[in-house]
Amino acid sequence: MGKTKLRVGVIGCGTIGSQVARACQDRLKNKVELTAICDTDKDKAVNLVKALKKVPQILDLRDLIKRCDLVVEAASAKISGDILSECVRAGRDCMIMSVGGLVGREDLLAAAKEKGAKVYIPSGALCGVDGLKSASAGRVDSVSLTTRKPVKGLAGAPYLEKNKLDLSAIKDETVIFEGSAEEAIKGFPQNVNVSAVLSLAGLGAKKTCVRIVTSPQYTKNIHEVEIKGECGNIFTRTENVPSKANPKTSELAVLSAIATLDGITNSVRVGT
Ligand SMILES: NC(=O)c1ccc[n+]([C@@H]2O[C@H](COP(=O)([O-])OP(=O)(O)OC[C@H]3O[C@@H](n4cnc5c(N)ncnc54)[C@H](O)[C@@H]3O)[C@@H](O)[C@H]2O)c1
């Protein structure tokens, strides 16, 4: 008799959620069962069902959490904290992609620990999280991230509106933000999930430094991470291809969610 498959539910049927759902029925099909999907935009859920080989149930959030072993959040930072809270309450494991929504709500991670619910936070569109985790077993002095994004990848960020910054007026490479990860997450909630991941893996959102740079000449989402500590200095640079469906999201972030799901169901784990 084969092993029971992990029942997976996907919340958010957009760029990441759709591809995770497809991977459940493709490369991960022997290990997971895509049980249910959910989206506030019903059309998104219906369209995803049409693109799938086997039809999962379309459920509301609470029912999805009840019916699944692992919940994949790929919706929004506005709801990710509440989803985690609901998963912990129901004793379900969960993978969070809208990591910015967890910053300032670290109590939820403590509650998960207490309840024994597993919380998976993929590296996303960023390389260097493995090194930061290892370095954090010793003393880390500083963590900084420079994110370079094409102008259209920043459209709609609350920070731009608050500071009356007009993206169409930008003609050359421009530093548009410099501050803590905590401030970056508030000002650019759809852009800097990577800074939230770095914060959780290292020094926290108040002590992690973020710079956001844009230019009409940029075509990729580039993240440079610099870590200094007693183990030495680490520098990583990830040149990401933006997703066609959502230029704010990098293809590597989508793949990172799929690879994490693969890892959860594997007995061998490579990397820190
Ligand atoms: N961790 C990372 O490295 C990383 C990288 C890229 C994106 N993200 C985050 O992951 C999330 C998904 O990204 P995406 O590119 O797939 O976005 P997307 O806009 O393509 O899709 C999001 C989907 O979620 C749905 N949604 C929104 N609020 C919802 C709610 N309350 N309940 C159910 N569905 C809801 C939307 O209707 C949409 O279909 C975003 O929050 C994004 O910021 C994280």
The ligand as an SDF file (V2000), in Angstrom:
LIG
                    3D

 44 48  0  0  0  0  0  0  0  0999 V2000
    7.8920   35.3650   -0.1310 N   0  0  0  0  0  0  0  0  0  0  0  0
    8.2470   35.8750   -1.3000 C   0  0  0  0  0  0  0  0  0  0  0  0
    9.4180   35.9010   -1.6960 O   0  0  0  0  0  0  0  0  0  0  0  0
    7.1800   36.4290   -2.2040 C   0  0  0  0  0  0  0  0  0  0  0  0
    7.4970   36.7360   -3.5300 C   0  0  0  0  0  0  0  0  0  0  0  0
    6.4880   37.2220   -4.3380 C   0  0  0  0  0  0  0  0  0  0  0  0
    5.2260   37.4300   -3.8430 C   0  0  0  0  0  0  0  0  0  0  0  0
    4.9580   37.1690   -2.5430 N   0  0  0  0  0  0  0  0  0  0  0  0
    3.6240   37.4060   -1.9590 C   0  0  0  0  0  0  0  0  0  0  0  0
    2.8270   36.2630   -2.1810 O   0  0  0  0  0  0  0  0  0  0  0  0
    1.4730   36.6670   -2.3500 C   0  0  0  0  0  0  0  0  0  0  0  0
    0.9450   36.1080   -3.6760 C   0  0  0  0  0  0  0  0  0  0  0  0
    1.6940   36.6430   -4.7360 O   0  0  0  0  0  0  0  0  0  0  0  0
    1.1600   36.5260   -6.2400 P   0  0  0  0  0  0  0  0  0  0  0  0
    2.2250   37.0620   -7.1140 O   0  0  0  0  0  0  0  0  0  0  0  0
    0.6510   35.1600   -6.4680 O   0  0  0  0  0  0  0  0  0  0  0  0
   -0.0450   37.5680   -6.1930 O   0  0  0  0  0  0  0  0  0  0  0  0
   -1.3010   37.6480   -7.2040 P   0  0  0  0  0  0  0  0  0  0  0  0
   -1.8010   39.0470   -7.0710 O   0  0  0  0  0  0  0  0  0  0  0  0
   -0.9190   37.1620   -8.5460 O   0  0  0  0  0  0  0  0  0  0  0  0
   -2.3600   36.6220   -6.5760 O   0  0  0  0  0  0  0  0  0  0  0  0
   -2.9220   36.8080   -5.3150 C   0  0  0  0  0  0  0  0  0  0  0  0
   -4.2870   36.1440   -5.3290 C   0  0  0  0  0  0  0  0  0  0  0  0
   -4.7980   36.1370   -3.9950 O   0  0  0  0  0  0  0  0  0  0  0  0
   -6.1760   36.5030   -4.0230 C   0  0  0  0  0  0  0  0  0  0  0  0
   -6.5380   37.0590   -2.7180 N   0  0  0  0  0  0  0  0  0  0  0  0
   -6.2810   38.2910   -2.2220 C   0  0  0  0  0  0  0  0  0  0  0  0
   -6.7720   38.4080   -0.9720 N   0  0  0  0  0  0  0  0  0  0  0  0
   -7.3390   37.2210   -0.6730 C   0  0  0  0  0  0  0  0  0  0  0  0
   -7.9940   36.7080    0.4790 C   0  0  0  0  0  0  0  0  0  0  0  0
   -8.2060   37.4670    1.5500 N   0  0  0  0  0  0  0  0  0  0  0  0
   -8.4520   35.4310    0.4490 N   0  0  0  0  0  0  0  0  0  0  0  0
   -8.2890   34.6600   -0.6490 C   0  0  0  0  0  0  0  0  0  0  0  0
   -7.6730   35.0910   -1.7680 N   0  0  0  0  0  0  0  0  0  0  0  0
   -7.1930   36.3540   -1.7820 C   0  0  0  0  0  0  0  0  0  0  0  0
   -6.2750   37.4930   -5.1760 C   0  0  0  0  0  0  0  0  0  0  0  0
   -7.6070   37.5980   -5.6620 O   0  0  0  0  0  0  0  0  0  0  0  0
   -5.3350   36.8800   -6.1970 C   0  0  0  0  0  0  0  0  0  0  0  0
   -5.9720   35.9540   -7.0380 O   0  0  0  0  0  0  0  0  0  0  0  0
    1.4500   38.1990   -2.3080 C   0  0  0  0  0  0  0  0  0  0  0  0
    1.1000   38.6490   -1.0190 O   0  0  0  0  0  0  0  0  0  0  0  0
    2.8860   38.5630   -2.5950 C   0  0  0  0  0  0  0  0  0  0  0  0
    3.2760   39.8000   -2.0050 O   0  0  0  0  0  0  0  0  0  0  0  0
    5.9110   36.6440   -1.7250 C   0  0  0  0  0  0  0  0  0  0  0  0
  1  2  1  0
  2  3  2  0
  2  4  1  0
  4  5  1  0
  4 44  2  0
  5  6  2  0
  6  7  1  0
  7  8  2  0
  8  9  1  0
  8 44  1  0
  9 10  1  0
  9 42  1  0
 10 11  1  0
 11 12  1  0
 11 40  1  0
 12 13  1  0
 13 14  1  0
 14 15  2  0
 14 16  1  0
 14 17  1  0
 17 18  1  0
 18 19  2  0
 18 20  1  0
 18 21  1  0
 21 22  1  0
 22 23  1  0
 23 24  1  0
 23 38  1  0
 24 25  1  0
 25 26  1  0
 25 36  1  0
 26 27  1  0
 26 35  1  0
 27 28  2  0
 28 29  1  0
 29 30  1  0
 29 35  2  0
 30 31  1  0
 30 32  2  0
 32 33  1  0
 33 34  2  0
 34 35  1  0
 36 37  1  0
 36 38  1  0
 38 39  1  0
 40 41  1  0
 40 42  1  0
 42 43  1  0
M  CHG  2   8   1  16  -1
M  END
$$$$
